[in-house]
Structure formats: structure tokens, C-alpha cells
Amino acid sequence: MVVVRNQRGYILLEAIIATVIVTVALVAVAGMFITSTRATVTGADYTVLTNLAQEQIETMKVKDWSAVTFPYTYIPYDDPITINNVSYTRSVRAELSDLDPEYPDKNRIIQVSATAARSDGQASVTLVTYVINDKALPQFRSP
């Protein structure tokens, strides 16, 4: 048996320290993946909520407001709606806006608030817009 002197190599302690350092780095990277996955799911959820609320806003923009009593609450007939195995509810509330200089004598400016929410209550979005009641403004009446 030949013994070679002054041979340099890694000792077991150095290998263990290197393994611990690599493990800590990989755990940090795995944590970033989990955080980014949660953020992606949350972003997708808020996109769906915003689209559902915007759909209700667009429906209310073309509504004939002449026969409506205020405040007005509307819940679509197809509520709750299920998208990607998640259930959502929607509602719209319309009321006369105090932005109108002749509020509340004339029903000219209507504030419409559309809310979409997850049925489990984890997230919700409310969009607000203002609609002009063209029936109350003679210059906007169609011939």
C-alpha cells in the first residue's frame, strides 16, 4: 500500500457546510415560487372580478332611467355565476348624484356602483361611474 503525503482534499465538514449553504439558497428560491404563484392567482381573481363589475356597468349605461325610482338596486338573474370553479356574486346600486347642480329636483346625473365579489368573501371589487339620464336633458333627446 502506497501512502501519498501532503495530499489536499475536501474534508467532511466542508462538504456539510456547502450542502447547508446550497439548501438555504434553494429554500429561498422555493419561497419565491410560492409567493409568485399566490400573486398570480390573486391577480387572476381580481381580473375576473373587475370584468364582472365592468359588465354590469356597461349594462347600466344603456338603461332607460325614466321609470326608475332611486335608490335602485339590481342583482342579475344569473347570480351567482361560476367561473373556473369559483362562485361570484354581482350587484349594482344606482342613486342620484349630488354632482348635479339641480340635485335632487332633476334626475340628470346618476351614480352607478357595480360590485362583484367572491361568494366566499375573500375578495371584492367595486366600480363607480356616472351616467347622464338623457331623458331628463331635452338637448340630448333623440328625435
NUBAVO-961968 format. One line per field, with one value per residue: residue in one letter; x, y, z of N, C-alpha, C in turn. Coordinates in Angstrom, 3 decimals, decimal comma. Layout:
N
aa = c(A ...)
n_xx = c(X ...)
n_yy = c(Y ...)
n_zz = c(Z ...)
ca_xx = c(X ...)
ca_yy = c(Y ...)
ca_zz = c(Z ...)
c_xx = c(X ...)
c_yy = c(Y ...)
c_zz = c(Z ...)
This chain:
143
aa = c(M V V V R N Q R G Y I L L E A I I A T V I V T V A L V A V A G M F I T S T R A T V T G A D Y T V L T N L A Q E Q I E T M K V K D W S A V T F P Y T Y I P Y D D P I T I N N V S Y T R S V R A E L S D L D P E Y P D K N R I I Q V S A T A A R S D G Q A S V T L V T Y V I N D K A L P Q F R S P)
n_xx = c(0,840 0,588 1,333 0,495 1,841 1,015 -1,359 -4,080 -7,467 -11,106 -12,582 -14,913 -16,431 -16,327 -17,824 -20,336 -20,958 -21,072 -23,283 -25,316 -25,361 -26,167 -28,673 -30,074 -30,170 -31,754 -34,176 -34,962 -35,397 -37,503 -39,455 -39,894 -41,109 -43,532 -44,697 -44,939 -46,719 -49,039 -49,519 -50,083 -52,467 -54,141 -54,113 -55,369 -57,873 -58,780 -58,884 -61,012 -63,073 -63,106 -63,824 -66,410 -67,754 -67,439 -68,931 -71,512 -71,643 -71,569 -73,992 -75,776 -75,315 -76,804 -79,374 -82,819 -83,606 -85,850 -88,116 -87,310 -87,067 -85,246 -83,116 -81,780 -81,514 -79,943 -79,766 -78,300 -80,071 -78,739 -77,185 -75,669 -72,644 -70,511 -67,108 -64,275 -64,509 -65,031 -67,267 -69,106 -70,678 -72,817 -73,775 -75,643 -75,877 -77,713 -77,949 -79,172 -76,957 -75,135 -73,636 -74,983 -76,060 -78,702 -79,653 -81,852 -83,806 -83,939 -83,492 -80,774 -77,961 -76,613 -75,274 -73,620 -72,855 -71,108 -70,695 -68,664 -68,113 -66,360 -68,064 -67,280 -66,335 -63,686 -62,570 -63,345 -64,614 -65,384 -66,781 -67,257 -69,266 -70,559 -73,661 -75,423 -78,711 -80,398 -83,040 -83,848 -82,593 -83,331 -81,885 -80,452 -82,189 -83,313 -84,469)
n_yy = c(-1,159 2,143 5,235 8,526 11,574 14,899 15,291 17,065 17,657 17,650 17,951 16,239 18,084 20,465 19,692 19,291 21,913 23,234 21,912 22,761 25,523 25,542 24,340 26,261 28,360 27,179 26,814 29,470 30,222 28,477 29,547 31,995 31,098 30,086 32,436 33,952 32,367 32,550 35,303 35,412 33,912 35,530 37,888 36,983 36,434 39,012 40,148 38,744 39,559 42,349 42,386 41,276 43,247 45,444 44,577 44,777 47,543 48,448 47,411 48,977 51,504 51,760 51,694 52,608 55,225 56,601 55,490 54,640 54,341 55,890 55,133 52,608 49,163 46,430 43,033 40,619 38,112 35,713 35,240 33,422 33,457 31,085 30,741 29,139 27,211 28,799 30,662 33,619 36,700 39,396 42,820 45,848 49,254 52,137 55,620 58,968 61,540 63,886 65,631 66,959 70,181 70,875 69,067 67,521 67,850 67,360 64,426 63,997 63,323 60,266 58,167 55,184 52,205 49,298 46,109 43,298 40,159 37,495 34,528 33,347 35,442 36,307 38,198 41,321 43,701 47,037 49,144 52,462 54,692 57,449 58,253 59,881 60,850 60,846 61,310 63,215 65,441 67,724 68,554 66,331 64,460 61,964 62,291)
n_zz = c(0,000 -0,907 0,472 0,075 0,798 1,976 0,598 -0,677 -0,044 0,158 3,281 5,380 6,882 5,378 3,131 4,294 5,151 2,665 1,564 3,322 2,780 0,066 0,376 1,940 0,089 -1,932 -0,555 -0,190 -2,863 -3,493 -1,800 -3,067 -5,426 -4,437 -3,409 -5,780 -7,211 -5,646 -5,946 -8,673 -8,827 -7,230 -8,763 -11,101 -10,053 -9,278 -11,806 -13,001 -11,252 -11,742 -14,453 -14,310 -12,794 -14,517 -16,686 -15,634 -15,245 -17,909 -18,792 -17,333 -18,388 -20,710 -19,894 -19,574 -17,708 -17,014 -15,782 -13,312 -9,797 -7,199 -4,399 -6,569 -6,843 -8,347 -9,083 -11,045 -12,957 -13,268 -11,042 -8,358 -10,310 -11,833 -12,390 -13,515 -11,456 -9,245 -7,342 -7,932 -6,980 -8,051 -8,038 -8,510 -7,733 -8,015 -7,738 -7,316 -8,232 -6,313 -7,724 -9,638 -10,440 -9,970 -8,158 -5,836 -7,721 -10,493 -12,345 -13,502 -13,413 -12,647 -10,255 -10,572 -9,026 -9,270 -7,958 -7,592 -6,176 -4,559 -3,670 -1,319 0,126 0,056 -1,687 -3,295 -5,681 -6,420 -8,752 -9,844 -11,658 -13,579 -14,978 -17,525 -17,552 -20,282 -20,856 -19,100 -19,918 -22,225 -24,535 -25,285 -26,154 -28,358 -31,770)
ca_xx = c(0,000 1,385 0,752 0,951 1,817 0,628 -2,490 -5,112 -8,805 -12,176 -12,916 -16,356 -17,027 -16,502 -18,932 -21,591 -21,199 -21,507 -24,642 -26,213 -25,475 -26,997 -30,044 -30,676 -30,450 -32,888 -35,400 -35,340 -35,945 -38,815 -40,376 -40,258 -42,054 -44,834 -45,222 -45,337 -47,920 -50,169 -49,782 -50,715 -53,857 -54,859 -54,275 -56,396 -59,150 -59,191 -59,233 -62,372 -63,979 -63,208 -64,600 -67,821 -68,291 -67,493 -70,062 -72,718 -71,593 -71,955 -75,430 -76,497 -75,130 -77,827 -80,686 -83,763 -83,714 -87,033 -89,121 -86,626 -87,090 -83,917 -82,003 -82,152 -80,594 -80,167 -78,960 -78,587 -80,850 -77,878 -76,296 -74,233 -72,063 -69,325 -66,045 -63,105 -64,878 -65,174 -68,577 -69,074 -71,962 -72,732 -74,922 -75,495 -76,672 -77,762 -78,593 -78,981 -75,675 -75,174 -72,836 -75,928 -76,345 -80,115 -79,953 -82,401 -85,009 -83,920 -82,741 -79,905 -76,708 -76,857 -74,065 -73,824 -71,793 -71,221 -69,838 -68,519 -67,419 -66,333 -69,115 -66,689 -65,984 -62,240 -62,178 -64,443 -64,245 -66,495 -66,506 -68,233 -69,294 -71,688 -74,435 -76,332 -80,064 -80,700 -84,474 -84,019 -81,932 -84,012 -80,984 -79,891 -83,248 -83,240 -85,675)
ca_yy = c(0,000 3,347 6,376 9,775 12,618 16,255 15,230 18,018 17,284 18,209 17,162 16,047 19,313 21,398 19,182 19,558 23,362 23,556 21,386 23,642 26,786 25,280 24,076 27,542 29,097 26,545 27,097 30,845 30,216 27,823 30,521 32,973 30,453 30,025 33,799 34,375 31,608 33,183 36,600 35,146 33,508 36,713 38,778 36,408 36,596 40,412 40,395 38,231 40,442 43,628 42,169 41,098 44,555 46,281 44,102 45,365 48,982 48,634 47,146 50,114 52,704 51,831 51,538 53,721 55,628 57,439 54,834 54,066 55,088 55,839 54,357 51,452 48,041 45,406 41,814 39,871 36,891 34,533 35,234 33,593 32,944 30,290 30,803 28,376 26,555 29,782 31,298 35,072 37,401 40,752 43,690 47,229 50,244 53,432 56,672 60,291 62,110 65,265 66,451 67,718 71,473 70,947 67,875 66,320 68,201 66,714 63,166 64,083 62,599 59,091 57,447 53,741 51,439 47,864 45,330 41,867 39,583 36,043 34,079 33,013 36,689 36,548 39,369 42,019 44,893 47,956 50,170 53,551 55,560 58,373 58,132 61,003 60,446 61,693 61,650 64,403 66,559 67,852 68,716 65,047 63,533 61,580 62,721)
ca_zz = c(0,000 -1,060 1,154 -0,519 1,816 1,565 -0,329 -0,265 -0,482 0,976 4,452 5,543 7,402 4,257 2,313 5,018 5,100 1,301 1,415 4,078 2,035 -1,123 0,846 2,327 -1,152 -2,616 0,211 -0,516 -4,225 -3,418 -1,205 -4,095 -6,331 -3,763 -3,370 -7,124 -7,586 -4,945 -6,580 -9,964 -8,569 -6,764 -9,916 -11,975 -9,358 -9,394 -13,206 -13,185 -10,509 -12,450 -15,682 -13,952 -12,412 -15,716 -17,471 -15,054 -15,542 -19,314 -18,877 -16,765 -19,214 -21,751 -19,257 -19,596 -16,312 -16,806 -14,945 -12,158 -8,544 -6,599 -4,927 -7,375 -6,686 -9,366 -8,990 -12,276 -12,790 -13,285 -9,877 -8,525 -11,540 -11,531 -13,380 -13,046 -10,194 -8,171 -7,424 -7,767 -6,971 -8,595 -7,769 -8,963 -6,997 -8,692 -6,951 -7,889 -7,833 -5,842 -8,639 -10,451 -9,806 -9,593 -7,370 -6,456 -8,489 -11,803 -12,336 -14,677 -13,244 -11,822 -9,859 -10,647 -8,368 -9,533 -7,070 -7,840 -5,021 -4,439 -2,756 -0,023 0,794 0,092 -2,481 -3,967 -6,447 -6,673 -9,753 -9,800 -12,829 -13,613 -16,206 -17,769 -17,910 -21,444 -20,861 -18,263 -20,595 -23,514 -25,659 -25,665 -26,576 -29,774 -32,491)
c_xx = c(0,897 0,646 1,356 0,796 1,467 -0,496 -3,576 -6,452 -9,840 -12,379 -14,432 -17,036 -17,254 -17,663 -20,277 -21,925 -21,680 -22,933 -25,644 -26,424 -26,356 -28,448 -30,752 -31,035 -31,654 -34,202 -35,881 -35,968 -37,327 -39,851 -40,815 -41,251 -43,449 -45,476 -45,695 -46,571 -49,153 -50,533 -50,467 -52,180 -54,689 -55,105 -55,345 -57,783 -59,658 -59,523 -60,654 -63,374 -64,178 -64,024 -66,083 -68,469 -68,422 -68,651 -71,371 -72,783 -72,072 -73,448 -76,239 -76,363 -76,232 -79,247 -81,526 -84,086 -85,013 -88,054 -88,535 -86,812 -85,759 -84,021 -82,500 -81,089 -80,966 -79,222 -79,302 -79,283 -79,959 -76,876 -76,614 -73,758 -70,779 -68,349 -64,833 -63,328 -64,916 -66,503 -68,458 -70,493 -71,747 -73,964 -74,589 -76,393 -76,574 -78,491 -78,327 -77,698 -75,846 -74,244 -73,724 -76,242 -77,798 -80,561 -80,854 -83,619 -85,081 -83,036 -81,777 -78,622 -76,930 -75,518 -74,387 -72,610 -72,051 -70,217 -69,856 -67,696 -67,391 -67,393 -68,567 -66,189 -64,504 -61,818 -63,419 -63,881 -65,504 -66,034 -67,620 -68,119 -70,519 -72,333 -75,326 -77,672 -80,516 -82,188 -84,734 -83,373 -82,518 -83,044 -80,363 -80,948 -83,117 -84,555 -86,660)
c_yy = c(1,237 4,497 7,634 10,864 13,965 16,256 16,169 17,562 17,938 17,319 17,131 17,321 20,333 20,972 19,459 21,043 23,774 23,080 22,273 24,956 26,607 25,045 25,367 28,346 28,505 26,775 28,522 30,927 29,563 28,763 31,576 32,380 30,403 31,407 34,252 33,618 32,196 34,517 36,421 34,763 34,700 37,685 38,281 36,590 38,034 40,792 39,926 39,148 41,771 43,481 41,988 42,427 45,464 45,873 44,709 46,873 49,231 48,375 48,344 51,382 52,859 51,711 52,797 54,083 56,390 56,802 54,256 54,966 54,858 55,775 53,066 50,373 46,959 44,238 40,976 38,543 35,646 34,522 34,048 32,959 32,207 30,357 30,099 27,782 27,503 30,500 32,790 35,614 38,815 41,524 45,096 48,099 51,561 54,415 58,008 60,893 63,542 66,166 67,331 69,037 71,606 69,673 68,262 66,608 67,498 65,481 63,129 63,271 61,483 58,420 55,961 53,050 49,961 47,131 43,877 41,314 38,066 35,638 33,720 34,243 37,018 37,793 40,001 43,260 45,721 49,011 51,202 54,361 56,464 58,294 59,355 60,446 61,340 62,031 62,919 65,637 66,713 67,942 67,389 64,048 63,238 61,942 61,604)
c_zz = c(0,000 -0,386 0,547 0,534 1,183 0,518 0,201 -0,827 0,418 2,180 4,577 6,027 6,296 3,366 2,977 4,970 3,716 1,057 2,137 3,328 0,810 -0,714 1,231 1,082 -1,875 -1,883 -0,082 -1,901 -4,238 -2,806 -2,199 -5,084 -5,715 -3,730 -4,741 -7,600 -6,912 -5,589 -7,928 -9,792 -8,118 -7,909 -10,868 -11,369 -9,485 -10,837 -13,492 -12,489 -11,236 -13,725 -15,382 -13,561 -13,626 -16,615 -16,950 -15,301 -16,970 -19,517 -18,385 -17,606 -20,255 -21,195 -19,427 -18,146 -16,012 -15,858 -13,663 -10,937 -7,831 -5,083 -5,563 -7,178 -7,678 -9,106 -10,218 -11,993 -12,707 -12,128 -8,998 -9,822 -11,168 -12,697 -12,780 -11,657 -8,997 -8,389 -7,101 -7,724 -7,493 -8,176 -8,248 -8,109 -7,746 -7,797 -7,632 -7,346 -7,367 -6,655 -9,526 -9,744 -9,346 -8,872 -6,213 -7,329 -9,837 -11,727 -13,516 -14,550 -12,231 -11,520 -9,827 -10,020 -8,619 -8,651 -7,504 -6,690 -5,135 -3,428 -1,385 0,720 0,808 -0,667 -3,084 -4,659 -6,625 -7,660 -9,708 -11,081 -12,721 -14,976 -16,319 -18,226 -19,060 -21,551 -20,053 -18,881 -21,994 -24,697 -26,117 -26,152 -28,053 -30,470 -32,706)
